[in-house]
Amino acid sequence: MTTARAFEFSGRIRSFVHAGRGVAVMLASQHNAWIHATATLAVVVLGFVLRIPSASWCLLTLAAASVWVAEAMNTAFEFLCDVASPEFHPLVKKSKDVAAGAVLLSAVGAVIVGTIVFGPYLWG
């Protein structure tokens, strides 16, 4: 039986440090993360330039966050697969492809949201 540990502020800080380290590893090791970072920056700049309303910011934030979360999970999954199966295995390849597909689906969704939000400003 495990006993619950008391809330420790220093433990929360350590959690943020570990999470930040994970984001840094993702940015350092995944070329696509740089593409996501560039796209995110472009969306933020365009949003400020066009002075979009707060509801649109919410949609764009959720769309961008979904891409970042998918990329982070894909990165973690790839690292874990590489440890579990250092040699090529067709099922590991399939699982990595599915995880990469999740990033693609999320990115396509984000592009659709961006088109819906920015379209009226750019083409209207």
C-alpha positions as CSV (number, residue, x, y, z in Angstrom):
1,M,0.0,0.0,0.0
2,T,1.4,3.4,-1.0
3,T,0.9,6.4,1.2
4,A,0.2,9.8,-0.4
5,R,3.0,12.3,-0.1
6,A,2.2,15.7,1.2
7,F,2.2,18.6,-1.3
8,E,5.7,20.0,-1.5
9,F,6.3,23.3,-3.3
10,S,9.9,22.2,-4.1
11,G,8.5,19.1,-5.7
12,R,6.3,21.1,-8.1
13,I,9.3,23.2,-9.0
14,R,11.3,20.1,-9.8
15,S,8.4,18.9,-12.0
16,F,8.5,22.1,-14.0
17,V,12.3,21.8,-14.4
18,H,11.9,18.3,-15.7
19,A,9.1,19.3,-18.1
20,G,11.2,22.2,-19.3
21,R,14.1,19.9,-19.9
22,G,11.8,17.6,-21.9
23,V,10.7,20.5,-24.1
24,A,14.4,21.5,-24.6
25,V,15.3,17.9,-25.6
26,M,12.4,17.9,-28.1
27,L,13.5,21.2,-29.6
28,A,17.1,20.0,-29.8
29,S,16.4,16.6,-31.3
30,Q,13.4,17.1,-33.6
31,H,13.6,19.1,-36.8
32,N,9.9,19.3,-37.1
33,A,9.7,21.0,-33.7
34,W,11.5,23.9,-35.3
35,I,8.9,24.0,-38.0
36,H,6.2,24.0,-35.4
37,A,8.0,26.8,-33.5
38,T,8.2,28.9,-36.6
39,A,4.6,28.3,-37.4
40,T,3.5,29.2,-33.9
41,L,5.5,32.4,-33.9
42,A,4.0,33.3,-37.3
43,V,0.5,32.7,-36.0
44,V,1.2,34.8,-32.9
45,V,2.6,37.7,-34.9
46,L,-0.2,37.6,-37.4
47,G,-2.8,37.5,-34.6
48,F,-1.3,40.6,-33.1
49,V,-1.0,42.4,-36.4
50,L,-4.6,41.6,-37.3
51,R,-5.9,42.3,-33.8
52,I,-8.0,39.1,-33.7
53,P,-10.6,38.8,-31.0
54,S,-10.0,36.7,-27.8
55,A,-12.2,33.9,-29.0
56,S,-10.0,33.5,-32.1
57,W,-6.9,33.5,-29.8
58,C,-8.5,30.6,-27.9
59,L,-9.0,28.6,-31.0
60,L,-5.5,29.2,-32.2
61,T,-4.0,28.4,-28.8
62,L,-5.8,25.1,-28.7
63,A,-4.8,24.2,-32.2
64,A,-1.2,25.1,-31.6
65,A,-1.1,23.3,-28.3
66,S,-2.5,20.2,-29.9
67,V,0.3,20.2,-32.4
68,W,2.9,20.7,-29.7
69,V,1.4,18.0,-27.5
70,A,1.3,15.5,-30.4
71,E,4.9,16.3,-31.3
72,A,6.0,15.9,-27.7
73,M,4.2,12.5,-27.4
74,N,5.6,11.4,-30.8
75,T,9.2,12.3,-29.6
76,A,8.7,10.5,-26.3
77,F,7.3,7.5,-28.1
78,E,10.2,7.4,-30.6
79,F,12.8,7.5,-27.8
80,L,11.0,4.7,-25.9
81,C,10.7,2.6,-29.1
82,D,14.4,3.0,-29.8
83,V,15.2,1.7,-26.3
84,A,12.8,-1.1,-26.4
85,S,13.8,-2.2,-29.9
86,P,17.2,-0.9,-31.0
87,E,17.1,-3.2,-34.0
88,F,14.5,-2.7,-36.8
89,H,11.2,-4.3,-36.2
90,P,8.2,-3.9,-38.5
91,L,5.7,-3.3,-35.6
92,V,7.9,-0.7,-34.1
93,K,8.1,1.0,-37.5
94,K,4.3,0.9,-37.7
95,S,3.9,2.3,-34.2
96,K,6.3,5.2,-35.0
97,D,4.4,5.9,-38.3
98,V,1.1,6.0,-36.4
99,A,2.6,8.4,-33.9
100,A,4.0,10.6,-36.7
101,G,0.6,10.4,-38.3
102,A,-1.0,11.8,-35.1
103,V,1.3,14.9,-35.5
104,L,0.3,15.2,-39.1
105,L,-3.4,15.0,-38.3
106,S,-3.0,17.6,-35.5
107,A,-1.0,19.9,-37.8
108,V,-3.6,19.7,-40.6
109,G,-6.3,20.5,-38.0
110,A,-4.3,23.5,-36.9
111,V,-3.9,24.7,-40.5
112,I,-7.7,24.4,-40.9
113,V,-8.3,26.4,-37.8
114,G,-5.8,29.0,-38.9
115,T,-7.5,29.3,-42.3
116,I,-10.9,29.7,-40.7
117,V,-9.6,32.4,-38.2
118,F,-7.3,34.3,-40.6
119,G,-9.1,33.8,-43.9
120,P,-11.7,36.6,-43.4
121,Y,-8.9,39.1,-42.5
122,L,-6.6,38.1,-45.4
123,W,-9.1,37.4,-48.2
124,G,-12.2,39.3,-47.1
